[in-house]
């Protein structure tokens, strides 16, 4: 079975809009902006939430998005209160302060003070120094030049993976250990890691590897 797509749903801000008509820029409203214009969601509740499940969540069969309200039952089940931080929308991204990360309770450098949260990015992308710290703690991990990323043995037990946390504001969130493995590679001999280098980008990107560990509220 194969799937095709012609773009992203577009949950960032309209500044990033790249729609064209006949080769000329033809910006369109984002889904949330359209919902507000059509009174599908009230202007005072211009937010969406995402719950991106991993294979750890046996009872979940799909991702859940809500628009215009927060699923209080989801909050209750988490056993946590919502941790609010200011969002920098100036570049069109959901940019948040992220000044720290840790490995097994020990602080590690992040190479940045900002991260963007992005449902359209599959992995968690960080500064090379932070990524190196992570994979030094995973037995058998190595950088694979063919796959252009870090890999580690497919038979690695979850107990052998480190507790890896990244900060949103002043609070660090644990990445589920199993989500440090993204997908099999090398004919099933290794995992392609769920955390990889951000390259030359000046900020970290917290994609689905991170978002599967949290219930995200985006106002």
Secondary structure, 3 states (H helix, E strand, C coil): CCCCCCCCCCCCCHHHCCCEECCEECCCCCHHHHHHHCCCCCHHHCCEEEECCCCCCCCCCCCEEEECCCCHHHHHHHCCCCCCCCEECCCCCCEEEECCEEECCEEECCCCCEEEECCCCCCEEECHHHHHHHHHCCCCCEEECCCCEEEEECCCCHHHCCCEEEEEECEEEECCHHHHEEEEECCCCEEEECEEECCCCCCEEECHHHHCCCCEEEC
